[in-house]
Amino acid sequence: MLAAIVVFLLFAITDSSANHLWLKQTGVAAWTTQAAFFGIVAVPVGLLMIGGEFDLSAGVMTGVTAIVMALLVGKWHVNTWIAILITIAFATAIGLINGYIVVLTKLPSFIVTLATFFILRGASTGGVLLLNSGSTQITVTTAHPAGLSSAKSIFGSSFFSSGSLPSGYSTAILWFIAVTIVGTWVLSRTTFGNWIFAAGGDQNAARNVGVPVNRTKVLLFVSTALAAALVGIISFTQASSAVSEQGVGYEFFYIIAAVVGGCLLTGGYGSAIGAALGACIIGMAFEGVIYAGWDSSWDFAFLGVILFLAVVVNTLIYRRALKARR
């Protein structure tokens, strides 16, 4: 929370835009929308990291699911709501595959999901080129696709539009808040939340007291895939199109958000609210650099510094907490 406040104040001070838009609705809408698209996936990725695993396919999954939606609705004219169900089923299958391969083979999740990343990336590009006459972009061409209008009102619309902000705030922000609330409730108020901490803290001890470690990890992989599908659905309904390799590289931002928010790379420690705040910091970094008039290349340098400081601080706090317990 303190880091998020410091970053916000930093860009408020360095804001060089006309009329200082950073502190007005335009600036708030810009960085909260960025934060929402990162945070929707960063929260379940944070839960997965607490459970002791990683998912490097989450970024490309956001693009692949948008491609699936675009193919179904734009090219094959499937009803949008049926397309959403198919996309959810597709994401669930990918999550189950990742999870079961990790728990059955005992291979590092880093390697398994990295392989999934490359498979999906290649399939999304090659498959779209094959199915879309050599073009990497799929766009809805029909005037009123069945169900798209109602789906857009839920996933791809905006709210609180005004004279100073005609476009309003993206509905993605509401989904981000909802995902954060659910993630926090699961971690702090449910038995499954206890299982997540136990699975990431000490698998053997967890199994000895009856925690279904394998099932817990599989469900966590499914949750990251479903969150990525939600982002894919939102992005498609907003733009009525999708592009190959959309979302590639975003998996690192999700992990950075979780780490900045207090999730340890070793597992067993972290929070959903922390991951959400980490996503807000990333959103502010991407938009704040623009409002400050800096070169956009500084985004990555800024995130690198934030990540390093977060790892150092989290490690020191965790060690102090362990000493206090003793």
C-alpha positions in Angstrom: 0.0 0.0 0.0 2.8 2.4 0.9 4.6 1.6 -2.3 1.5 2.3 -4.4 1.0 5.6 -2.6 4.6 6.6 -3.2 4.4 5.7 -6.9 1.1 7.6 -7.3 2.6 10.7 -5.7 5.8 10.4 -7.8 3.8 10.6 -11.0 1.5 13.3 -9.6 4.6 15.4 -9.0 6.3 14.7 -12.3 3.0 15.0 -14.4 3.8 17.2 -17.3 0.5 16.8 -19.2 -1.7 19.8 -20.0 -4.0 20.6 -17.1 -2.2 18.0 -15.0 -4.5 15.1 -16.0 -2.9 12.6 -13.7 -5.0 13.8 -10.8 -8.2 14.1 -12.8 -10.6 11.5 -14.1 -8.7 11.0 -17.3 -5.5 10.0 -15.5 -7.3 7.8 -13.0 -9.3 6.0 -15.7 -6.1 5.4 -17.7 -4.0 3.7 -15.0 -6.9 1.9 -13.3 -7.8 0.3 -16.7 -4.2 -0.8 -17.1 -4.2 -2.1 -13.6 -7.4 -4.0 -14.1 -6.1 -6.0 -17.1 -3.0 -6.9 -15.2 -4.7 -7.5 -11.9 -7.4 -9.9 -13.1 -4.7 -12.4 -13.9 -2.2 -11.3 -11.3 -4.4 -12.2 -8.3 -4.9 -15.9 -9.3 -1.2 -16.0 -10.3 -0.4 -14.7 -6.9 -2.5 -17.5 -5.3 -0.7 -20.0 -7.5 2.7 -18.6 -6.3 1.5 -18.9 -2.7 0.8 -22.5 -3.6 4.4 -22.9 -4.7 4.0 -22.9 -8.5 4.3 -20.7 -11.5 2.3 -20.2 -14.7 4.3 -18.8 -17.6 1.5 -19.5 -20.1 -1.0 -17.0 -18.5 0.1 -14.1 -20.7 -0.3 -15.9 -24.0 -3.6 -17.4 -22.8 -5.2 -14.0 -22.7 -4.4 -13.6 -26.4 -5.3 -17.2 -27.4 -8.7 -17.0 -25.7 -9.4 -13.7 -27.5 -8.5 -15.5 -30.8 -10.8 -18.3 -29.9 -13.6 -15.8 -29.3 -12.8 -14.0 -32.6 -12.8 -17.2 -34.6 -16.1 -18.4 -33.1 -17.9 -15.1 -33.3 -16.3 -13.3 -36.2 -15.4 -16.1 -38.6 -17.8 -18.9 -37.8 -20.7 -16.7 -36.6 -21.4 -18.6 -33.4 -23.6 -16.9 -30.8 -21.4 -14.9 -28.5 -22.6 -16.4 -25.3 -22.0 -19.9 -26.6 -18.6 -18.8 -27.7 -17.9 -17.6 -24.2 -18.8 -21.0 -22.8 -16.6 -22.7 -25.4 -13.7 -20.3 -24.5 -14.2 -21.1 -20.8 -14.1 -24.8 -21.5 -11.0 -24.4 -23.6 -9.2 -22.4 -20.8 -10.3 -25.0 -18.2 -8.8 -27.8 -20.3 -5.5 -25.9 -20.6 -5.4 -25.3 -16.9 -6.2 -29.0 -16.2 -3.4 -30.1 -18.6 -0.9 -27.8 -17.0 -1.9 -28.8 -13.5 -2.0 -32.6 -14.0 1.3 -32.6 -15.9 3.0 -30.7 -13.0 1.6 -32.9 -10.2 1.9 -36.3 -12.0 5.4 -35.8 -13.5 6.8 -33.7 -10.7 8.4 -31.5 -13.3 9.0 -27.8 -12.4 5.9 -25.8 -13.3 8.3 -23.2 -14.7 9.3 -25.7 -17.5 5.8 -27.2 -18.0 4.1 -23.9 -18.5 6.9 -22.5 -20.5 6.3 -25.4 -23.0 2.6 -24.5 -22.9 3.5 -20.9 -23.6 5.4 -21.8 -26.8 2.8 -24.3 -28.0 0.0 -21.8 -27.6 2.0 -19.0 -29.1 2.9 -21.0 -32.2 -0.6 -22.4 -32.5 -2.2 -19.0 -32.2 0.0 -17.5 -34.9 0.2 -20.4 -37.3 -3.5 -21.4 -36.7 -4.8 -17.9 -37.4 -2.7 -17.5 -40.5 -4.0 -20.9 -41.8 -7.7 -20.2 -40.9 -7.8 -16.5 -41.7 -6.3 -16.4 -45.2 -2.8 -15.2 -44.1 -3.9 -12.4 -41.8 -3.0 -12.3 -38.1 -6.0 -10.2 -37.2 -9.6 -11.5 -36.9 -12.3 -8.9 -36.9 -16.1 -9.2 -36.6 -17.5 -8.2 -40.0 -21.2 -8.8 -39.6 -23.3 -5.9 -38.5 -24.9 -7.4 -35.4 -23.4 -10.7 -34.3 -25.8 -12.7 -32.1 -25.3 -12.0 -28.4 -22.3 -9.6 -28.9 -24.2 -6.5 -27.7 -25.4 -8.1 -24.5 -22.0 -9.7 -23.8 -20.3 -6.3 -24.4 -22.5 -4.6 -21.9 -21.2 -7.0 -19.2 -17.6 -7.5 -20.3 -16.6 -4.7 -22.6 -18.6 -1.6 -21.7 -17.9 1.4 -19.5 -19.6 3.2 -16.6 -19.6 6.6 -14.9 -19.1 8.5 -18.2 -19.2 12.3 -17.9 -18.4 15.5 -19.7 -14.8 15.4 -18.5 -14.6 11.6 -19.2 -16.8 10.7 -22.2 -15.5 7.2 -22.5 -16.1 6.5 -18.7 -14.3 3.8 -16.7 -13.8 0.3 -18.2 -15.9 -2.5 -16.9 -12.7 -4.4 -16.5 -12.1 -2.4 -13.3 -15.2 -4.0 -11.8 -14.1 -7.4 -12.8 -10.7 -6.7 -11.2 -12.3 -5.7 -8.0 -14.5 -8.8 -8.0 -11.6 -11.1 -8.6 -9.6 -9.4 -5.8 -12.5 -9.8 -3.4 -13.0 -13.5 -4.3 -9.2 -14.2 -4.0 -9.1 -12.5 -0.6 -12.1 -14.4 0.6 -10.7 -17.7 -0.6 -7.3 -17.1 1.1 -8.6 -15.8 4.4 -12.0 -17.4 4.9 -12.0 -20.9 3.4 -10.4 -24.3 3.9 -9.1 -24.2 0.4 -7.2 -21.0 1.3 -5.5 -22.9 4.1 -4.6 -25.7 1.7 -3.0 -23.1 -0.7 -0.7 -21.8 2.1 0.0 -25.4 3.3 0.8 -26.7 -0.2 3.2 -23.8 -0.8 4.8 -23.8 2.6 5.6 -27.5 3.0 4.1 -30.1 0.7 5.1 -33.2 2.8 3.8 -31.7 6.0 0.6 -30.7 4.3 0.1 -34.2 2.9 0.7 -35.7 6.4 -2.1 -33.7 7.9 -4.5 -34.6 5.0 -4.2 -31.6 2.7 -5.0 -32.7 -1.0 -1.9 -30.9 -2.4 -2.2 -32.2 -5.9 -5.9 -31.3 -6.2 -5.2 -27.9 -4.8 -2.4 -27.1 -7.3 -4.5 -28.4 -10.2 -7.4 -26.1 -9.3 -5.0 -23.2 -8.9 -3.7 -23.8 -12.5 -7.3 -23.8 -13.7 -8.0 -20.5 -11.9 -5.1 -18.8 -13.7 -6.3 -20.1 -17.1 -9.9 -19.0 -16.4 -8.7 -15.5 -15.3 -6.7 -15.2 -18.6 -9.8 -16.3 -20.5 -11.8 -13.5 -18.7 -9.2 -11.0 -19.9 -9.4 -12.5 -23.4 -13.2 -12.2 -23.4 -13.1 -8.6 -22.1 -10.5 -7.5 -24.8 -12.5 -9.2 -27.6 -15.9 -7.7 -26.6 -14.3 -4.3 -26.3 -12.6 -4.3 -29.7 -14.6 -6.9 -31.6 -11.3 -8.2 -32.9 -8.2 -10.1 -31.8 -4.6 -10.3 -33.0 -2.1 -13.2 -32.8 0.5 -13.0 -30.1 -1.7 -10.6 -28.1 -0.7 -10.8 -24.4 2.7 -12.4 -25.1 5.1 -11.3 -22.4 2.4 -10.2 -19.9 3.1 -13.3 -17.8 6.1 -11.5 -16.4 4.0 -8.5 -15.4 1.6 -10.8 -13.5 4.5 -12.4 -11.6 6.0 -9.0 -10.9 2.6 -7.7 -9.6 2.4 -10.7 -7.2 6.0 -10.3 -6.0 5.6 -6.6 -5.5 2.5 -7.4 -3.6 4.3 -9.6 -1.1 4.2 -13.1 -2.6 7.4 -15.0 -2.0 9.0 -16.8 -5.0 9.5 -19.8 -2.7 5.7 -20.1 -2.0 3.7 -20.3 1.2 3.3 -16.5 1.8 1.4 -13.6 0.2 -2.0 -12.2 -0.3 -4.6 -11.4 -3.0 -4.8 -7.8 -2.0 -1.0 -7.5 -2.3 -1.1 -8.8 -5.8 -3.9 -6.4 -6.7 -1.9 -3.5 -5.3 1.1 -4.7 -7.3 -1.0 -4.6 -10.4 -2.0 -1.0 -9.6 1.7 -0.1 -9.3 2.4 -1.6 -12.7 -0.6 0.2 -14.2 0.6 3.5 -12.7 4.1 2.9 -14.0 2.9 2.3 -17.6 0.6 5.3 -17.7 2.6 7.6 -15.3 5.7 7.5 -17.6 3.5 8.8 -20.4 2.0 11.5 -18.3 5.4 12.5 -17.1 6.6 12.9 -20.7 9.4 10.3 -20.3 10.4 7.9 -23.0 8.3 4.7 -22.7 11.4 2.6 -22.5 11.8 3.7 -18.9 8.7 1.5 -18.0 10.8 -1.6 -17.8 13.7 0.1 -15.9 11.1 1.4 -13.4 9.5 -2.0 -13.0 13.0 -3.6 -12.6 13.9 -1.3 -9.7 10.5 -1.9 -8.1 10.8 -5.7 -8.4 14.3 -5.7 -6.9 13.2 -3.6 -4.0 10.1 -5.7 -3.4 12.1 -8.9 -3.3 14.6 -7.5 -0.9 11.9 -6.0 1.4 9.7 -9.1 1.3 12.6 -11.4 2.1 13.7 -9.2 5.1 10.2 -9.0 6.5 9.7 -12.8 6.1 13.0 -13.5 7.9 12.0 -11.1 10.7 8.6 -12.8 11.0 10.3 -16.2 11.3 12.5 -14.9 14.1 9.5 -13.5 15.9 7.8 -16.9 15.8 10.8 -18.5 17.5 
